[in-house]
Amino acid sequence: MAPRLIITGSTGYIGARLAAMARERGFEVVELGRRSGAKWRIGDAPAASDLEGAVGIVHLAHSWATEPEAAEEDNINISGTVRLAEAAKTAGVPRFVFSSSTSSRREALNVYGRTKFRIEQHLAASPAAPIVRVARIGLVYGGPRTAMYGLMAKLAALSPLLPMIGLSREVQPIHLDEVAEGLLALATQESQPPQTFVLAQEKPISFAAWLRMLRRSQGKGNLHFIPIPLAAALFACRMTKLVPLIPTVDPERVLGLAGAAPMESGESLRLLKLNLADPMTALAGEFSQTGKDHSRSEAQALLRYLGIAPTEMQLQRLCEGLRREGLSPLGLSTTVIRHPRLLAFFEPPASRTQHRLARALYLADLASEPERHAGPKAGFFGAALTIAGDVLLFPLRALLAGTYR
């Protein structure tokens, strides 16, 4: 008989992937929700028959209809979560996994973070505490481009110039599949003690670096920012609801970002045996064959800019080198790929080891070397033209060199 796993919020971004993964691994999944067979909404007492024989419950559901600062007894997210956990304990369910957030703090700027913290406190004080495991989840990406991930991907691809808050704030991305893996382990493994786990990258990155990563993975160029104050960002959020054809941004998400702070996740990942993928590599895979084709086109453009008619061996060597060095995709525009000579405007005026384009061109030169044959040496006039061209291009290179930095 297949083990039973109960999931609330199974129609959401994380819940849908978790339900699919659990079924793939042979679990009988019971989905508690308004649109599922087991009719339930947060705050309701679940039917005993729905809980019977379950190996665990993963509680992802969250009601956005509750007044933000409602008292504990009136906040359906707090009372409803505790009620479900206590019902699970009474029914003999051995594990109750509460999906929290790395924004969970007493002093969180957003209501969502403060509410998650309050729920954690109430669960710890409830009779259900011995079966509760809290999963604080970082910045989730991957899979269908919905929720926060979809919004960030759209914003990053929208324009090379982006007004944004919290650029220096540190975030901890984690792939959707890795979150589902962690939640499944917490709900089904007997070896994990009741405690708080952090599901997030161990090494945080700045929010600016994360947005640039999202843009590059979509084959776009570099991303530049206009830092804006929090008050202006919240005003802009209200305006997005009035202006058509642009993504609507919830102020709660902006406040969550403004108050973001990293949490230690190394011990949690070790206990759950989770080896998180490099976000850039995972994102490149997310964009599937399109991303691979774009990376190959970039490699061709780099070689042609150096005056090399690329062979298959050179392309393979360069693609592998760029991928290994974290330079693929580089983010070259389609215009530059079609006309590689335009790279002359973006190449830095001096050799810079930290400049992405300079490093990529160096790798292209190395990749072509084994098959390269010595050509005729340039004469005096050829050398003079090259020097003159470099002098004339210097101001433009100094101005545009940051494009593919």
C-alpha positions in Angstrom: 0.0 0.0 0.0 1.4 3.4 -1.0 2.3 5.7 1.9 -0.1 8.7 2.2 1.2 12.3 2.1 -1.1 15.2 2.8 -0.5 18.6 1.2 -2.3 21.9 1.7 -1.9 24.6 -0.9 -1.2 22.0 -3.6 -2.4 24.3 -6.4 0.3 26.9 -5.6 3.7 27.3 -7.2 5.5 25.1 -4.6 2.6 22.8 -3.8 2.0 21.7 -7.4 5.6 20.6 -7.8 5.7 18.9 -4.4 2.5 17.0 -5.2 3.9 15.9 -8.6 7.2 14.8 -7.1 5.5 12.8 -4.3 3.4 11.0 -6.8 6.4 10.2 -9.0 8.0 8.6 -6.0 5.0 6.4 -5.2 3.2 8.3 -2.6 -0.6 8.6 -2.4 -1.1 12.3 -2.2 -4.2 13.7 -0.4 -4.7 17.4 -1.4 -6.6 19.4 1.2 -8.1 22.5 -0.5 -11.2 24.1 -1.9 -10.6 22.7 -5.4 -9.5 19.2 -4.3 -11.4 16.0 -3.5 -10.8 16.6 0.2 -12.7 19.8 0.6 -11.0 22.0 3.2 -9.9 25.6 3.7 -7.6 27.0 6.2 -9.4 27.3 9.6 -11.6 24.3 9.0 -11.2 21.1 11.1 -10.0 18.4 8.7 -12.0 15.2 8.3 -10.4 12.4 10.4 -10.6 10.1 7.4 -8.4 12.5 5.4 -5.7 12.3 8.0 -5.8 8.6 8.8 -2.7 6.7 8.0 -0.7 9.6 6.7 3.1 9.6 7.0 3.2 13.4 7.1 1.5 16.7 6.3 3.1 19.6 4.4 1.2 22.8 5.1 1.7 25.3 2.4 -1.7 27.0 2.3 -1.9 30.7 3.3 -5.0 33.0 3.4 -4.4 36.5 2.1 -7.9 37.6 3.1 -7.1 38.0 6.8 -6.6 41.5 8.2 -2.8 42.0 8.4 -2.5 42.8 12.1 -5.5 40.8 13.3 -5.3 39.4 16.9 -4.1 35.8 17.2 -7.6 34.4 17.7 -8.9 36.3 14.6 -6.0 35.6 12.3 -7.1 32.5 10.3 -3.5 31.7 9.3 -2.4 31.4 12.9 -5.4 29.7 14.4 -6.0 27.6 11.3 -2.4 26.3 11.2 -2.4 25.4 14.9 -5.8 23.7 14.6 -4.6 21.6 11.6 -1.3 20.6 13.4 -3.2 19.6 16.6 -5.7 17.6 14.5 -2.7 15.8 12.9 -1.2 15.0 16.3 -4.5 13.6 17.5 -4.9 11.5 14.4 -1.4 10.0 14.9 0.3 11.7 12.0 4.0 11.6 12.9 5.2 14.7 11.1 3.7 18.1 10.4 5.8 20.4 8.1 5.0 24.1 8.3 6.2 26.1 5.2 7.6 29.3 6.5 10.0 31.8 5.0 13.4 33.3 5.4 11.5 36.6 5.9 10.1 35.2 9.1 11.1 37.6 11.9 9.4 39.4 14.8 10.5 42.7 13.3 9.9 41.8 9.6 8.9 44.8 7.4 6.2 42.8 5.6 3.1 41.4 7.2 3.8 38.0 5.6 7.1 37.7 7.5 5.6 38.8 10.8 2.7 36.4 10.4 4.9 33.4 9.6 7.0 34.2 12.7 3.9 34.4 14.9 2.7 31.0 13.5 6.1 29.4 14.3 5.8 30.7 17.9 2.3 29.4 18.4 3.2 26.0 16.9 6.1 25.7 19.3 3.8 26.4 22.3 1.0 24.1 21.1 0.5 20.4 22.0 1.4 19.6 18.4 5.0 20.8 19.0 6.6 17.3 19.1 5.6 16.6 15.5 6.2 20.1 14.0 9.1 20.8 11.6 9.4 24.4 10.3 10.9 24.9 6.8 12.1 28.5 6.2 12.3 28.8 2.5 14.5 31.2 0.6 14.0 32.9 -2.8 12.5 30.2 -5.0 13.1 30.1 -8.7 12.6 27.6 -11.6 9.8 25.7 -13.1 6.7 27.6 -14.4 7.3 31.3 -14.6 4.7 32.3 -12.0 4.7 33.8 -8.5 7.8 35.9 -7.5 10.1 34.0 -9.9 7.9 34.9 -12.9 7.7 38.5 -11.8 11.4 38.9 -11.4 12.2 37.2 -14.7 9.8 39.5 -16.5 11.2 42.6 -14.8 14.8 41.6 -15.5 14.1 41.0 -19.2 11.9 44.1 -19.6 14.6 46.7 -20.0 18.4 47.1 -19.6 17.7 49.9 -17.2 15.6 49.0 -14.1 14.5 51.1 -11.2 14.8 48.9 -8.1 15.2 49.0 -4.3 17.3 46.7 -2.1 20.0 46.2 -4.6 22.6 45.5 -1.9 20.3 43.2 0.1 21.5 39.6 0.2 19.1 36.8 -1.1 19.4 33.0 -1.0 18.0 31.4 -4.1 16.9 27.8 -4.2 15.4 25.9 -7.1 11.8 24.8 -7.0 12.7 21.1 -7.3 15.2 21.5 -4.4 12.5 23.0 -2.2 10.1 20.1 -3.1 12.9 17.6 -2.3 13.6 19.2 1.1 9.9 19.4 2.0 9.4 15.7 1.0 12.4 14.7 3.1 11.0 16.6 6.2 7.6 15.1 5.8 8.7 11.5 5.3 12.1 10.9 7.0 12.0 9.6 10.5 15.6 10.6 11.2 15.0 14.4 11.2 14.1 15.8 14.6 11.4 18.5 15.2 13.2 21.8 14.6 13.6 24.7 12.2 15.2 24.0 8.9 16.4 26.6 6.4 16.0 25.7 2.7 18.2 28.2 0.8 21.6 28.7 -0.8 24.3 28.6 1.8 26.2 31.6 0.2 23.9 34.6 -0.3 24.3 36.9 -3.3 23.2 40.5 -3.7 19.7 41.1 -5.2 21.4 43.1 -8.0 23.6 40.1 -8.9 20.5 37.9 -8.8 18.6 40.1 -11.2 21.6 40.3 -13.6 21.8 36.5 -13.5 18.1 36.3 -14.4 18.6 38.7 -17.4 21.7 37.0 -18.7 20.0 33.5 -18.5 17.4 34.9 -20.9 20.0 35.8 -23.5 19.8 39.5 -22.7 22.6 42.0 -22.2 23.8 43.6 -19.0 21.4 45.2 -16.5 21.8 48.6 -15.0 19.9 50.0 -12.1 18.4 53.2 -10.9 18.3 52.9 -7.1 15.0 54.2 -5.7 13.9 54.8 -2.1 11.4 52.5 -0.4 8.6 55.1 -0.3 8.8 55.6 -4.1 8.8 51.9 -4.7 5.6 51.4 -2.7 4.0 54.3 -4.6 5.0 52.6 -7.9 3.5 49.3 -6.7 0.1 51.1 -6.3 0.6 52.6 -9.8 1.2 49.2 -11.4 -2.4 48.3 -10.5 -3.7 51.2 -12.5 -1.4 51.0 -15.6 -2.2 48.2 -18.1 0.4 46.0 -19.9 3.0 46.0 -17.1 3.5 43.4 -14.3 1.6 44.2 -11.1 3.8 44.3 -8.0 2.4 43.5 -4.6 3.8 46.0 -1.9 4.2 43.0 0.4 6.9 41.6 -1.9 8.7 44.9 -2.0 8.7 45.2 1.8 9.8 41.6 2.1 12.8 42.4 -0.1 13.6 45.6 1.8 13.8 43.7 5.0 15.6 40.6 3.6 18.5 39.2 5.6 20.3 35.9 5.1 19.9 32.9 7.4 22.4 30.1 8.1 21.4 27.1 6.0 24.5 24.9 5.9 23.5 22.5 8.7 19.9 22.1 7.4 21.2 21.2 3.9 23.6 18.7 5.4 20.9 17.0 7.5 18.6 16.8 4.5 21.4 15.7 2.2 20.5 18.5 -0.3 23.3 19.6 -2.7 22.0 22.7 -4.3 22.8 23.5 -7.9 24.6 26.7 -8.9 21.7 29.1 -9.8 23.4 30.3 -13.0 23.8 26.8 -14.3 20.2 25.9 -13.2 18.8 29.0 -14.9 20.6 28.3 -18.1 19.0 24.8 -18.1 15.6 26.4 -17.3 15.7 28.1 -20.7 16.4 24.8 -22.3 17.5 24.5 -25.9 16.9 28.2 -26.5 19.7 29.0 -24.0 22.0 26.4 -25.5 21.5 27.8 -29.0 22.1 31.3 -27.8 25.3 30.3 -26.0 26.6 28.6 -29.1 25.7 31.7 -31.2 27.7 33.8 -28.7 30.7 31.5 -29.1 30.5 31.8 -32.8 30.4 35.6 -32.6 33.4 35.8 -30.3 35.5 33.7 -32.7 34.4 35.6 -35.7 35.2 38.9 -34.0 38.8 37.6 -33.7 38.8 36.9 -37.4 38.4 33.1 -37.0 36.1 31.0 -39.1 35.0 28.6 -36.3 35.3 24.9 -36.6 33.1 22.5 -34.7 36.0 21.5 -32.4 36.7 25.2 -31.6 33.1 25.9 -30.9 32.8 22.9 -28.6 36.0 23.9 -26.8 34.9 27.5 -26.4 31.4 26.6 -25.2 32.8 24.3 -22.6 35.3 26.9 -21.4 32.7 29.6 -21.2 30.3 27.3 -19.3 33.1 26.2 -16.9 34.1 29.8 -16.1 30.5 30.9 -15.5 30.5 33.2 -18.6 27.7 31.4 -20.6 25.4 32.9 -21.5 27.4 36.1 -21.8 24.3 38.1 -22.7 25.3 39.4 -26.1 22.4 41.0 -28.0 21.1 39.4 -31.2 22.4 42.4 -33.2 25.9 41.9 -31.9 25.7 38.1 -32.6 24.6 38.8 -36.2 27.3 41.5 -36.6 30.3 40.4 -34.4 32.4 43.4 -35.5 30.2 45.5 -33.2 32.0 43.9 -30.3 34.8 46.5 -31.0 32.6 49.1 -29.4 32.1 47.1 -26.2 35.6 45.5 -25.7 37.2 47.2 -22.7 40.0 49.7 -23.7 42.5 47.8 -21.4 42.8 44.1 -20.5 40.7 43.5 -17.4 40.7 40.1 -15.8 37.3 40.7 -14.0 35.6 42.0 -17.2 33.3 39.2 -18.6 33.7 40.1 -22.2 37.5 40.5 -21.9 37.7 37.0 -20.3 35.4 35.5 -22.9 37.6 36.9 -25.7 40.7 35.5 -24.0 39.0 32.1 -23.9 38.0 32.4 -27.6 41.6 33.1 -28.5 42.8 30.0 -26.5 40.1 27.8 -28.0 41.1 28.6 -31.5 44.9 28.3 -31.0 45.5 24.6 -31.6 44.0 24.7 -35.2 45.2 28.2 -36.0 47.7 28.6 -38.8 50.1 31.6 -38.9 48.9 34.1 -41.5 50.8 36.8 -43.3 52.1 39.5 -41.1 50.4 42.8 -41.3 52.3 45.5 -43.2 53.1 49.0 -42.1 49.8 50.5 -43.4 47.8 47.6 -41.9 49.3 48.1 -38.5 48.8 51.9 -38.7 45.1 51.4 -39.5 44.7 49.1 -36.6 46.3 51.6 -34.2 44.3 54.5 -35.6 41.1 52.4 -35.2 41.9 51.6 -31.6 42.6 55.3 -30.9 39.3 56.4 -32.5 37.3 53.7 -30.7 38.8 54.4 -27.3 36.2 57.0 -26.1 33.3 54.7 -27.2 34.9 51.7 -25.6 35.4 53.6 -22.3 31.7 54.6 -22.5 30.2 51.2 -23.5 32.6 48.8 -21.9 30.3 48.2 -18.9 27.6 46.7 -21.2 29.0 43.2 -20.9 30.9 43.6 -17.7 
